[in-house]
Amino acid sequence: MSSKLAAARYGKDNVRVYKVHRDEKTGFQTVVEMTVCCLLEGDIDVSYTKADNSVVVATDSIKNTIFILAKQHPVTTPEVFASIIGNHFIQKYSHIHVAHVNIITHRWTRMTIDGKPHPHSFLRDGAETRNVQVDVTEGKGIEIASTIQGLHVLKSTGSQFWGFVRDEYTTLPEVWDRILSTEVDATWKWKKFSSLAEVQADSARFDNAWSAAREITLSTFAKENSPSVQATMYKMADQILAAVPQVETVEYSLPNKHYFEVDLKWHKGLKNTGKDAEVFAPQSGPNGLIKCTVARTSRPKL
Ligand SMILES: O=c1[nH]c(=O)c2[nH]c(=O)[nH]c2[nH]1
């Protein structure tokens, strides 16, 4: 045979987990709903190449383990819980050397009823999720990337786009006032952690970073008179790096969701373009897609 197994990982995806925390004193309940993916790597080649299942921890057992760990440990922050899951597999099975854990946390925001926070009712206020990708490698530490995904935003003015390349391929007019809309996908990668204990030592830093990243994203989007998606996303990433010292890189991936003017002058001379534009046609596609990764400049050597 002239082939070999070049890479392999396996596990359970779409493990849906819900956990409730009941505060007996206040009667308030808090809920977390997440979708977990856990993939393992290690000395598992023979399961592919020799049909030898003796090295296989069944994906069904991986799913069971996720539920058991969710019962035994806090599931917040997702960064810590994913590290607990990943660490479990490399500790428990000597032939498993890497665990890749992804957690998508869905929004269940407490309802306000009669002006007061309700003790046990929640609503899904948007498609936004808080995600983590945690890679635990035996003897090499824990890599964590935290993400805000699916945060839909729009501003009806305060955005421009001009000065771009004009040539025989160009039809887009320059604009000094346009609609800007996107679906935020922002990821910040943490400096590598040496152990689970180091990740657990300060769980709050993950919540603080998420709040800072979300606040910086929204306030920059709202306040800036944006010259382009590119310049705006760079500004956001730069501020997150300044706000969270333990973060090494920040990545944004932003679709530019276009809203086209509709010329209605053919109908009784209706004015609906330029400064008279009020009715627009939102486009499903094609859309711009703008990405960047922003890192720290290395410190000057003394
Ligand atoms: O912010 C923008 N960046 C682009 O690169 C681009 N290209 C385009 O057609 N519109 C826009 N808007």
PDBQT file of the ligand as one rigid body, heavy atoms in Angstrom, charges set to zero:
ROOT
HETATM    1  O1  LIG A 401     -15.923  49.134   3.682  1.00  0.00    +0.000 OA
HETATM    2  C1  LIG A 401     -15.821  48.679   2.526  1.00  0.00    +0.000 A 
HETATM    3  N1  LIG A 401     -14.701  48.041   2.152  1.00  0.00    +0.000 N 
HETATM    4  C2  LIG A 401     -14.519  47.506   0.897  1.00  0.00    +0.000 A 
HETATM    5  O2  LIG A 401     -13.451  46.908   0.599  1.00  0.00    +0.000 OA
HETATM    6  C3  LIG A 401     -15.571  47.669  -0.017  1.00  0.00    +0.000 A 
HETATM    7  N2  LIG A 401     -15.735  47.312  -1.325  1.00  0.00    +0.000 N 
HETATM    8  C4  LIG A 401     -16.957  47.729  -1.709  1.00  0.00    +0.000 A 
HETATM    9  O3  LIG A 401     -17.457  47.529  -2.829  1.00  0.00    +0.000 OA
HETATM   10  N3  LIG A 401     -17.589  48.373  -0.682  1.00  0.00    +0.000 N 
HETATM   11  C5  LIG A 401     -16.732  48.362   0.369  1.00  0.00    +0.000 A 
HETATM   12  N4  LIG A 401     -16.848  48.840   1.646  1.00  0.00    +0.000 N 
ENDROOT
TORSDOF 0
